[in-house]
């Protein structure tokens, strides 16, 4: 009987222990789910101003966790009787609401949705009021996205004609030295066009009064970040494709470049190039051991963290279909003398891919290569081949590079490099 009771108590203990273990595991799972809720985007109302019947704003929104539904981001101006909405994007945005009631309180808020409904990210209360002064209402990019100019809206309220003149100054700082330009404001409402703003720019309105110069308003304009890097197809041969990458970044943005080569729907080759591993402005990507007379598709992308939004972005820099060349044969001899190179080239080229023999010479004695000269020649046709013979005068520089090749007359990327060597003057 005592043994039975002990067994019963032990069984009850095991049941309770199992139940508690299940509870702990369940609780741990709940905590884990809570920890993985996406981080909210961060929004800051950088500037807000209430005028007679207008409210201006400037906001900055970042989304490092990429949690935000991009089409949900908006600025809302409201009170008990009115509500106005404006959709915005990530980064910095500025603008204004007008035709509002005088001497009235409004709440200005930034909203966004990260999957659980609209969330207020930042908010301030602004009151419309009638006060003299000058105001930068906001700015917006217009024109080509790769080379935009900016329209800046300005409002002047000077009922007592206190201002003798008003100017909008805009400038940047380089090596701790400020550089400013200005344009004169001649109307109460005016839109000013500013060109070639590629960095963070300081704007301020200055008025000249009988007592001297005063600053009426100021704002920082941050251009939309653009990656100006580019890929292009440099050369196609029967078994090889050459690409050139031009890396353009201010150094503070790390970029990962990726090149994929497809044959039909199959990815054959991939190459990844981190920008921190690049030396110089230009980089070559070469795909070798390809099939002759075969169609390939090249896709080159760049991935980086946008410094304006803190969000990861991937852009396609090149997407192109290309067919490798059909078969051909090249034989050559190069004879060196103290002053010349004597060159003989014979080409068997059934598809007549190459029409132009050429030579290019560069001075590489200094920090950067300097083009010295180039020259083209003509083939002499035969029954089953074509040939050319020419002499190259060696340049009078310490170190030089000589490139000898043949190319297509119409398509420069169709070319075959026969000789690419660096020489030292003896």
Secondary structure, DSSP 8 states (H G I E B T S, - for coil): -HHHHHHHHHHHHHHHHHHHHHHHHHHHHHHHHHHTS----EEEEEEEEE-SS-EEEEEEEE-TT--S-GGG-EEEEE-SS-EEEEE--SEEEEEEE-S--TT-EEEEEEEEESSSSEEEEEEEEEE-----EEEEEEEEEES-TTS-EEEEEEEEE-TT---SEEEEEEEEEETTEEEEEEEEE-SSEEEEEE----S-EEEEEEEEETTEEEEEEEEEE--------EEEEEEE-SS-EEEEEE----SSS-EEEEEEEEETTEEEEEEEEEGGG--SSEEEEEE-S--TT-EEEEEEEEEEE-TTT--EEEEEEEEEEEE-----EEEEEEEE-SSEEEEEEEEE-TT----EEEEEEEE-SSSS-EEEEEEEEE-EE-SS-EEEEEEEE--SSSEEEEEEEEE-SS-TTBEEEEEEEEEE--
